[in-house]
Amino acid sequence: MRTHRNFLILLVLVFSASSGFAQSVAIPSAVGCASPALAPVPNANQLALLRWYGANTVNTFPTGGGPNGIAFDGANVWVVGGPPNSVSKFRANDGALVGTFAVGNIPGYAAFDGANIWVTNLLDHTVSKLRASDGTNLGNFPTGAFPWVIAFDGSSIWIADIGDNTVSKLRPSDGATLGVFPAGPNPIGLAFDGQNVWVANQGGANTVTKLRASDGVRLGVFPVGKNPVGVTFDGSFIWVANQDSDNVMRLRPSDGQVMGTFPVGSRPQFVAFDGTNVWITNAGSNSVTKLRACDGEALGTFPTGGPPFGIVFDGANFWTANNNGSTSKL
C-alpha cells in the first residue's frame, strides 16, 4: 500500500510539473505582439525566391514622367503617370517593361479588381478600365470632380473625388455609378476594412471618414494628424499617414480611437501591409519606413530611387512609384 501510495504521489507531482511547464510556453497574445519564440517566418514567395533577408537591396527601373500610383495584378506591377497620360506595366519578377498604355488626362492612381486595372484621370473627371492581360481599354467612365485615389472593396470600385468632397462608388462590370457619398474636405486616401471604407480628408480637416461600404452611410469622422494622405488596413487596425506631422497613426476600426502614433520619415504618403509589417513611403526623405504592425516598432528605413508616393506589395517585394520618373523594387 505504501508503494502504491508513493506511486500516486509521484504521478501527481509529475502531472503538476508538466502542467506548470505547459503554461510556461509562450503563446501569441490577443493584444500586442507574438512572443519572439513564435516570430513569423518569411512567406512562401520569399522562401521560394530565397529572399528570407530584410529589404537591403533596391532595384530601380526608369518610368519617365512623375508617377504617383502603383498597383499589382498578381503577376505585374502597373505604374501610373510615367510617360504622360499613360500607365506602364512591369513584370514583377524581373522588372521588365511589358507595355505602356494610354489613359486619360493627368492619371493619378490605380486599383486592380481581379481582372482589370482601373486608373483615375484627374482633369478628365473619369476613370479608365484596362484589361490587365493586354492593356486594352474597356471604357472610360465619369466620376466626380478631380478623381485621384482609387480602391476596390471586392465588389465595387471607390474613388476619392477631391473637387467635390465626395467619394464615388462604381460597378466594375460596366462602370455604372452606384452612389456618390459625402466624405470630407479634399478626400485623398482610401482603404477597405472588410465592411467599411475609410477616407482621408485634407483641406484643413485633418480627419478620416468611415463609410459603410454596402450603402455609403457615414458612420463617423475621426481626427488624425496634419494633412493625412494614405490609409490602409492590416486586418486589425487602420493606419493613416500624416504628411505634415511626419508620422502614422493606428486607429481602432470599431470606433476610430487612436491606438498609437509613430514617427516615420519626412512627408509620409502611402501605407502598405505585408502580413506582418506596415511600410510607409516618405516623399521628403526618398525612403520607406518599415514598422512592426503589432506595436509600431521601427524595423528599418530603406532608400528608394526618388521621392516615393504609391506603394504596393507583390507577395515578396515592395514596389514604390517615385515621382522623379522611376519605380523601385525593395
NUFINU-127675 format. One record per residue (C-alpha): residue in one letter; x, y, z. Coordinates in steps of 0.2 Angstrom, whole numbers. Each point is the difference from the previous one (the first is absolute). Layout:
<sedren=a&x=X&y=Y&z=Z>
...
//
This chain:
<sedren=m&x=0&y=0&z=0>
<sedren=r&x=14&y=12&z=4>
<sedren=t&x=8&y=-3&z=-17>
<sedren=h&x=-16&y=2&z=-8>
<sedren=r&x=-3&y=16&z=9>
<sedren=n&x=17&y=7&z=-4>
<sedren=f&x=-3&y=-4&z=-18>
<sedren=l&x=-16&y=10&z=0>
<sedren=i&x=9&y=15&z=8>
<sedren=l&x=14&y=-1&z=-13>
<sedren=l&x=-13&y=-1&z=-14>
<sedren=v&x=-8&y=16&z=7>
<sedren=l&x=16&y=9&z=2>
<sedren=v&x=5&y=-4&z=-18>
<sedren=f&x=-17&y=5&z=-7>
<sedren=s&x=1&y=17&z=10>
<sedren=a&x=18&y=3&z=-6>
<sedren=s&x=-6&y=-4&z=-18>
<sedren=s&x=-15&y=12&z=2>
<sedren=g&x=12&y=14&z=6>
<sedren=f&x=12&y=-3&z=-14>
<sedren=a&x=-15&y=1&z=-13>
<sedren=q&x=-6&y=16&z=7>
<sedren=s&x=18&y=7&z=-1>
<sedren=v&x=0&y=-2&z=-19>
<sedren=a&x=-2&y=17&z=-9>
<sedren=i&x=-15&y=2&z=-10>
<sedren=p&x=-6&y=15&z=-11>
<sedren=s&x=-9&y=13&z=9>
<sedren=a&x=-17&y=6&z=-6>
<sedren=v&x=7&y=18&z=2>
<sedren=g&x=17&y=5&z=-4>
<sedren=c&x=14&y=-10&z=-8>
<sedren=a&x=3&y=-19&z=-1>
<sedren=s&x=14&y=-7&z=11>
<sedren=p&x=17&y=1&z=-8>
<sedren=a&x=0&y=-19&z=1>
<sedren=l&x=-14&y=0&z=-12>
<sedren=a&x=6&y=13&z=-12>
<sedren=p&x=-7&y=-1&z=-17>
<sedren=v&x=10&y=-8&z=-14>
<sedren=p&x=1&y=7&z=-18>
<sedren=n&x=-14&y=-4&z=-11>
<sedren=a&x=0&y=-13&z=-13>
<sedren=n&x=4&y=12&z=-14>
<sedren=q&x=15&y=7&z=10>
<sedren=l&x=6&y=-18&z=3>
<sedren=a&x=-2&y=-5&z=-18>
<sedren=l&x=10&y=14&z=-6>
<sedren=l&x=13&y=-3&z=14>
<sedren=r&x=-4&y=17&z=7>
<sedren=w&x=-1&y=-3&z=19>
<sedren=y&x=11&y=16&z=3>
<sedren=g&x=-7&y=17&z=3>
<sedren=a&x=-1&y=14&z=-13>
<sedren=n&x=18&y=4&z=-2>
<sedren=t&x=1&y=1&z=-19>
<sedren=v&x=-10&y=12&z=-11>
<sedren=n&x=-2&y=-2&z=-19>
<sedren=t&x=-6&y=15&z=-9>
<sedren=f&x=-8&y=1&z=-17>
<sedren=p&x=-3&y=15&z=-11>
<sedren=t&x=-18&y=5&z=-4>
<sedren=g&x=2&y=18&z=-6>
<sedren=g&x=-12&y=14&z=5>
<sedren=g&x=-5&y=1&z=19>
<sedren=p&x=-10&y=-15&z=5>
<sedren=n&x=-11&y=0&z=15>
<sedren=g&x=-11&y=-16&z=1>
<sedren=i&x=5&y=-18&z=-1>
<sedren=a&x=-10&y=-16&z=0>
<sedren=f&x=4&y=-19&z=-1>
<sedren=d&x=-11&y=-12&z=-10>
<sedren=g&x=8&y=-16&z=6>
<sedren=a&x=14&y=-1&z=-12>
<sedren=n&x=4&y=18&z=-6>
<sedren=v&x=2&y=17&z=8>
<sedren=w&x=-9&y=14&z=-8>
<sedren=v&x=7&y=18&z=2>
<sedren=v&x=-11&y=15&z=-3>
<sedren=g&x=6&y=16&z=-8>
<sedren=g&x=17&y=-5&z=-7>
<sedren=p&x=-1&y=6&z=-18>
<sedren=p&x=-13&y=13&z=-1>
<sedren=n&x=-18&y=-6&z=1>
<sedren=s&x=4&y=-18&z=1>
<sedren=v&x=3&y=-15&z=11>
<sedren=s&x=15&y=-12&z=-1>
<sedren=k&x=0&y=-18&z=3>
<sedren=f&x=15&y=-8&z=8>
<sedren=r&x=3&y=-19&z=2>
<sedren=a&x=2&y=-2&z=19>
<sedren=n&x=13&y=-14&z=0>
<sedren=d&x=13&y=10&z=-10>
<sedren=g&x=-6&y=17&z=-3>
<sedren=a&x=-1&y=-1&z=-18>
<sedren=l&x=-12&y=12&z=-9>
<sedren=v&x=-14&y=-9&z=-8>
<sedren=g&x=-10&y=14&z=-7>
<sedren=t&x=-5&y=18&z=1>
<sedren=f&x=-19&y=4&z=-2>
<sedren=a&x=-9&y=17&z=-3>
<sedren=v&x=-13&y=6&z=13>
<sedren=g&x=-7&y=17&z=4>
<sedren=n&x=6&y=17&z=4>
<sedren=i&x=12&y=1&z=15>
<sedren=p&x=-3&y=-18&z=7>
<sedren=g&x=3&y=-2&z=18>
<sedren=y&x=-3&y=-17&z=9>
<sedren=a&x=-5&y=-18&z=-5>
<sedren=a&x=-9&y=-15&z=8>
<sedren=f&x=-2&y=-18&z=-6>
<sedren=d&x=-17&y=-8&z=1>
<sedren=g&x=6&y=-18&z=-4>
<sedren=a&x=-1&y=2&z=-19>
<sedren=n&x=3&y=18&z=-4>
<sedren=i&x=10&y=15&z=5>
<sedren=w&x=-10&y=16&z=4>
<sedren=v&x=9&y=17&z=-2>
<sedren=t&x=-6&y=17&z=5>
<sedren=n&x=2&y=14&z=-12>
<sedren=l&x=0&y=17&z=10>
<sedren=l&x=-4&y=13&z=-13>
<sedren=d&x=-12&y=-11&z=-10>
<sedren=h&x=-10&y=-4&z=15>
<sedren=t&x=0&y=-18&z=-5>
<sedren=v&x=7&y=-17&z=4>
<sedren=s&x=7&y=-12&z=-13>
<sedren=k&x=-3&y=-19&z=0>
<sedren=l&x=14&y=-10&z=-8>
<sedren=r&x=0&y=-18&z=-2>
<sedren=a&x=15&y=-6&z=10>
<sedren=s&x=5&y=-14&z=-12>
<sedren=d&x=4&y=11&z=-15>
<sedren=g&x=-4&y=18&z=5>
<sedren=t&x=-15&y=2&z=-11>
<sedren=n&x=-10&y=15&z=5>
<sedren=l&x=-18&y=-7&z=4>
<sedren=g&x=-7&y=17&z=4>
<sedren=n&x=1&y=17&z=8>
<sedren=f&x=-13&y=4&z=13>
<sedren=p&x=-5&y=17&z=8>
<sedren=t&x=4&y=3&z=18>
<sedren=g&x=-1&y=16&z=11>
<sedren=a&x=11&y=15&z=-2>
<sedren=f&x=19&y=-4&z=1>
<sedren=p&x=0&y=-19&z=4>
<sedren=w&x=17&y=-5&z=7>
<sedren=v&x=2&y=-15&z=12>
<sedren=i&x=-10&y=-16&z=-4>
<sedren=a&x=-4&y=-16&z=9>
<sedren=f&x=-9&y=-17&z=-3>
<sedren=d&x=-10&y=-7&z=14>
<sedren=g&x=-3&y=-17&z=-8>
<sedren=s&x=-16&y=5&z=-9>
<sedren=s&x=1&y=18&z=-4>
<sedren=i&x=12&y=13&z=-5>
<sedren=w&x=2&y=16&z=12>
<sedren=i&x=8&y=16&z=-6>
<sedren=a&x=4&y=15&z=10>
<sedren=d&x=-6&y=16&z=-9>
<sedren=i&x=11&y=14&z=7>
<sedren=g&x=-10&y=14&z=-8>
<sedren=d&x=-17&y=-5&z=6>
<sedren=n&x=4&y=-6&z=18>
<sedren=t&x=-8&y=-17&z=-4>
<sedren=v&x=4&y=-17&z=-5>
<sedren=s&x=-8&y=-10&z=-15>
<sedren=k&x=-4&y=-18&z=0>
<sedren=l&x=0&y=-9&z=-17>
<sedren=r&x=-6&y=-17&z=-6>
<sedren=p&x=16&y=-8&z=-7>
<sedren=s&x=-10&y=-10&z=-14>
<sedren=d&x=-6&y=16&z=-9>
<sedren=g&x=7&y=15&z=9>
<sedren=a&x=-18&y=5&z=6>
<sedren=t&x=0&y=12&z=14>
<sedren=l&x=-8&y=-8&z=15>
<sedren=g&x=1&y=15&z=12>
<sedren=v&x=9&y=16&z=4>
<sedren=f&x=2&y=3&z=19>
<sedren=p&x=7&y=15&z=10>
<sedren=a&x=17&y=-3&z=8>
<sedren=g&x=9&y=15&z=6>
<sedren=p&x=10&y=15&z=-7>
<sedren=n&x=12&y=-6&z=-14>
<sedren=p&x=-1&y=-19&z=2>
<sedren=i&x=16&y=-9&z=-5>
<sedren=g&x=4&y=-17&z=7>
<sedren=l&x=-12&y=-15&z=0>
<sedren=a&x=0&y=-17&z=9>
<sedren=f&x=-12&y=-14&z=3>
<sedren=d&x=-1&y=-10&z=16>
<sedren=g&x=-12&y=-14&z=-5>
<sedren=q&x=-15&y=10&z=4>
<sedren=n&x=3&y=18&z=-2>
<sedren=v&x=10&y=13&z=-10>
<sedren=w&x=12&y=12&z=8>
<sedren=v&x=3&y=17&z=-8>
<sedren=a&x=14&y=12&z=4>
<sedren=n&x=-5&y=18&z=0>
<sedren=q&x=12&y=15&z=-3>
<sedren=g&x=-5&y=18&z=-3>
<sedren=g&x=3&y=4&z=18>
<sedren=a&x=-12&y=-13&z=7>
<sedren=n&x=14&y=-12&z=5>
<sedren=t&x=-13&y=-14&z=2>
<sedren=v&x=-5&y=-17&z=-6>
<sedren=t&x=-17&y=-5&z=-5>
<sedren=k&x=-8&y=-17&z=2>
<sedren=l&x=-13&y=-5&z=-12>
<sedren=r&x=-10&y=-16&z=0>
<sedren=a&x=5&y=-9&z=-16>
<sedren=s&x=-17&y=-8&z=-4>
<sedren=d&x=-10&y=17&z=-1>
<sedren=g&x=13&y=14&z=3>
<sedren=v&x=-8&y=6&z=17>
<sedren=r&x=12&y=10&z=10>
<sedren=l&x=4&y=-9&z=16>
<sedren=g&x=12&y=13&z=7>
<sedren=v&x=14&y=13&z=-2>
<sedren=f&x=16&y=-1&z=10>
<sedren=p&x=14&y=12&z=3>
<sedren=v&x=18&y=-5&z=-6>
<sedren=g&x=16&y=9&z=-3>
<sedren=k&x=3&y=14&z=-12>
<sedren=n&x=-4&y=-2&z=-19>
<sedren=p&x=-3&y=-19&z=0>
<sedren=v&x=3&y=-9&z=-16>
<sedren=g&x=1&y=-19&z=-1>
<sedren=v&x=-11&y=-12&z=10>
<sedren=t&x=1&y=-19&z=1>
<sedren=f&x=-7&y=-14&z=10>
<sedren=d&x=11&y=-14&z=8>
<sedren=g&x=-14&y=-12&z=5>
<sedren=s&x=-1&y=8&z=17>
<sedren=f&x=3&y=19&z=-1>
<sedren=i&x=-1&y=14&z=-12>
<sedren=w&x=16&y=9&z=-3>
<sedren=v&x=1&y=18&z=-6>
<sedren=a&x=15&y=10&z=-7>
<sedren=n&x=0&y=18&z=6>
<sedren=q&x=11&y=10&z=-13>
<sedren=d&x=2&y=15&z=10>
<sedren=s&x=2&y=-8&z=17>
<sedren=d&x=14&y=-12&z=-6>
<sedren=n&x=-9&y=-15&z=8>
<sedren=v&x=-13&y=-14&z=-2>
<sedren=m&x=-14&y=-3&z=12>
<sedren=r&x=-8&y=-17&z=4>
<sedren=l&x=-19&y=1&z=2>
<sedren=r&x=-12&y=-13&z=7>
<sedren=p&x=-13&y=-3&z=-13>
<sedren=s&x=-15&y=-2&z=11>
<sedren=d&x=1&y=17&z=7>
<sedren=g&x=14&y=10&z=-8>
<sedren=q&x=10&y=1&z=16>
<sedren=v&x=18&y=4&z=-3>
<sedren=m&x=10&y=-15&z=7>
<sedren=g&x=17&y=7&z=-4>
<sedren=t&x=10&y=13&z=-9>
<sedren=f&x=17&y=-4&z=-7>
<sedren=p&x=13&y=11&z=-8>
<sedren=v&x=6&y=-4&z=-18>
<sedren=g&x=10&y=9&z=-13>
<sedren=s&x=-4&y=17&z=-8>
<sedren=r&x=-17&y=3&z=-9>
<sedren=p&x=-7&y=-17&z=2>
<sedren=q&x=-12&y=-5&z=-14>
<sedren=f&x=-7&y=-17&z=-2>
<sedren=v&x=0&y=-16&z=11>
<sedren=a&x=0&y=-19&z=-5>
<sedren=f&x=-1&y=-15&z=10>
<sedren=d&x=10&y=-17&z=-3>
<sedren=g&x=-9&y=-11&z=13>
<sedren=t&x=11&y=5&z=14>
<sedren=n&x=7&y=17&z=-2>
<sedren=v&x=-6&y=17&z=-7>
<sedren=w&x=11&y=9&z=-13>
<sedren=i&x=-2&y=19&z=-2>
<sedren=t&x=7&y=11&z=-14>
<sedren=n&x=9&y=16&z=5>
<sedren=a&x=0&y=12&z=-15>
<sedren=g&x=11&y=13&z=9>
<sedren=s&x=14&y=-12&z=5>
<sedren=n&x=0&y=-12&z=-16>
<sedren=s&x=-3&y=-15&z=11>
<sedren=v&x=-12&y=-13&z=7>
<sedren=t&x=-2&y=-4&z=19>
<sedren=k&x=-5&y=-17&z=6>
<sedren=l&x=-10&y=-1&z=16>
<sedren=r&x=-5&y=-16&z=9>
<sedren=a&x=-19&y=0&z=-1>
<sedren=c&x=-3&y=-7&z=17>
<sedren=d&x=8&y=14&z=10>
<sedren=g&x=7&y=13&z=-12>
<sedren=e&x=18&y=-4&z=3>
<sedren=a&x=12&y=7&z=-13>
<sedren=l&x=9&y=-14&z=-9>
<sedren=g&x=9&y=10&z=-13>
<sedren=t&x=0&y=14&z=-13>
<sedren=f&x=5&y=-4&z=-18>
<sedren=p&x=5&y=11&z=-14>
<sedren=t&x=-10&y=1&z=-16>
<sedren=g&x=5&y=7&z=-17>
<sedren=g&x=-9&y=16&z=2>
<sedren=p&x=-14&y=8&z=10>
<sedren=p&x=-12&y=-14&z=2>
<sedren=f&x=-19&y=2&z=0>
<sedren=g&x=-10&y=-16&z=-3>
<sedren=i&x=5&y=-17&z=7>
<sedren=v&x=-5&y=-18&z=-4>
<sedren=f&x=5&y=-17&z=6>
<sedren=d&x=1&y=-14&z=-12>
<sedren=g&x=1&y=-14&z=12>
<sedren=a&x=19&y=0&z=1>
<sedren=n&x=6&y=18&z=-3>
<sedren=f&x=-6&y=18&z=2>
<sedren=w&x=-1&y=11&z=-15>
<sedren=t&x=-1&y=19&z=1>
<sedren=a&x=-5&y=13&z=-13>
<sedren=n&x=14&y=14&z=1>
<sedren=n&x=-5&y=17&z=-6>
<sedren=n&x=17&y=3&z=-8>
<sedren=g&x=-5&y=-12&z=-14>
<sedren=s&x=4&y=-18&z=7>
<sedren=t&x=-7&y=-14&z=9>
<sedren=s&x=10&y=-10&z=14>
<sedren=k&x=-1&y=-18&z=5>
<sedren=l&x=6&y=-3&z=18>
//
